[in-house]
């Protein structure tokens, strides 16, 4: 089933992806990899917040 891609749905998926990246960073053993994962999660959350106004 293909659901409509609404701004709210995109924001939810972005937030879920950032949470997954955060959990992966918690499990990562290499400090550099952990840092890259955390930065990617922060970047996703920042983009998600910018897109929430529906524009």
GIZI-V500386 format. One record per residue. N is the residue number from 1. RES is the residue in one small letter. PHI is phi in radians with two decimals (NA if undefined). D_FIRST is the distance of its C-alpha to the first C-alpha in Angstrom with 2 decimals. Layout:
n=N res=RES phi=PHI d_first=D_FIRST
n=N res=RES phi=PHI d_first=D_FIRST
//
This chain:
n=1 res=x phi=NA d_first=0.00
n=2 res=x phi=-1.83 d_first=3.81
n=3 res=x phi=-1.45 d_first=6.28
n=4 res=x phi=-1.09 d_first=9.82
n=5 res=x phi=-1.63 d_first=12.21
n=6 res=x phi=-1.48 d_first=15.00
n=7 res=x phi=-0.98 d_first=18.26
n=8 res=x phi=-1.14 d_first=17.88
n=9 res=x phi=-1.15 d_first=14.58
n=10 res=x phi=-1.08 d_first=16.31
n=11 res=x phi=-1.11 d_first=19.37
n=12 res=x phi=-1.12 d_first=17.76
n=13 res=x phi=-1.13 d_first=16.29
n=14 res=x phi=-1.10 d_first=19.73
n=15 res=x phi=-1.10 d_first=21.57
n=16 res=x phi=-1.10 d_first=19.75
n=17 res=x phi=-1.13 d_first=20.53
n=18 res=x phi=-1.12 d_first=24.10
n=19 res=x phi=-1.13 d_first=24.47
n=20 res=x phi=-1.08 d_first=23.44
n=21 res=x phi=-1.11 d_first=26.02
n=22 res=x phi=-1.09 d_first=28.57
n=23 res=x phi=-1.15 d_first=28.19
n=24 res=x phi=-1.11 d_first=28.55
n=25 res=x phi=-1.12 d_first=31.63
n=26 res=x phi=-1.10 d_first=33.06
n=27 res=x phi=-1.50 d_first=32.87
n=28 res=x phi=-1.12 d_first=34.20
n=29 res=x phi=-1.67 d_first=37.81
n=30 res=x phi=-1.47 d_first=38.77
n=31 res=x phi=-1.01 d_first=39.76
n=32 res=x phi=-1.18 d_first=38.86
n=33 res=x phi=-1.14 d_first=35.34
n=34 res=x phi=-1.00 d_first=34.98
n=35 res=x phi=-1.13 d_first=36.17
n=36 res=x phi=-1.09 d_first=33.82
n=37 res=x phi=-1.12 d_first=30.78
n=38 res=x phi=-1.13 d_first=32.07
n=39 res=x phi=-1.12 d_first=32.74
n=40 res=x phi=-1.14 d_first=29.23
n=41 res=x phi=-1.10 d_first=27.83
n=42 res=x phi=-1.09 d_first=30.32
n=43 res=x phi=-1.11 d_first=29.43
n=44 res=x phi=-1.05 d_first=25.69
n=45 res=x phi=-1.14 d_first=26.67
n=46 res=x phi=-1.12 d_first=29.10
n=47 res=x phi=-1.16 d_first=26.61
n=48 res=x phi=-1.13 d_first=24.17
n=49 res=x phi=-1.20 d_first=27.06
n=50 res=x phi=-1.14 d_first=28.03
n=51 res=x phi=-1.50 d_first=24.63
n=52 res=x phi=-1.29 d_first=24.36
n=53 res=x phi=-1.36 d_first=26.61
n=54 res=x phi=1.47 d_first=23.95
n=55 res=x phi=-1.66 d_first=26.07
//
